């Protein structure tokens, strides 16, 4: 079993959402159908722009926390530099 940390981008306004799940395909469907987290329920049309897979659940949860932090956001901006320049 894998545990996924992912970043979604809203196609309408470009906002990002960082999450964690065991079933990435279902979770994205949930976000787009209004069954996702509190933040994503308010909008639709999310697309995945970044994903990491982990074998250990606690490692994935720790990574999600990091990516939501200031240092994590700087890391993502560096990792997604080419995507963000589009």
VENWOBEL-V157383 format. One record per pair of residues at least 12 apart in sequence whose C-alpha atoms are under 7 Angstrom apart, sorted by the first residue. I is the first residue (numbers start at 0). J is the second residue. D is the distance in whole Angstrom. If there is no record, write none. Layout:
{{I/J/D} {I/J/D}}
This chain:
{{0/54/7} {1/21/6} {1/52/6} {1/53/6} {1/54/5} {2/20/6} {2/21/5} {2/52/6} {2/53/5} {2/54/6} {2/55/7} {2/56/6} {2/59/6} {3/19/5} {3/20/5} {3/21/6} {3/23/7} {3/50/7} {3/51/6} {3/52/5} {3/53/6} {3/59/7} {4/18/6} {4/19/4} {4/20/7} {4/50/6} {4/51/5} {4/52/7} {4/59/6} {4/63/6} {5/17/6} {5/18/5} {5/19/6} {5/49/5} {5/50/4} {5/51/6} {6/18/7} {6/47/6} {6/48/6} {6/49/5} {6/50/6} {7/45/6} {7/46/5} {7/47/4} {7/48/6} {8/45/6} {8/46/5} {8/47/6} {8/48/7} {9/44/6} {9/45/5} {9/46/6} {10/44/6} {10/45/6} {10/46/7} {17/67/7} {18/63/7} {19/60/7} {19/63/7} {31/43/5} {31/44/6} {31/45/6}}
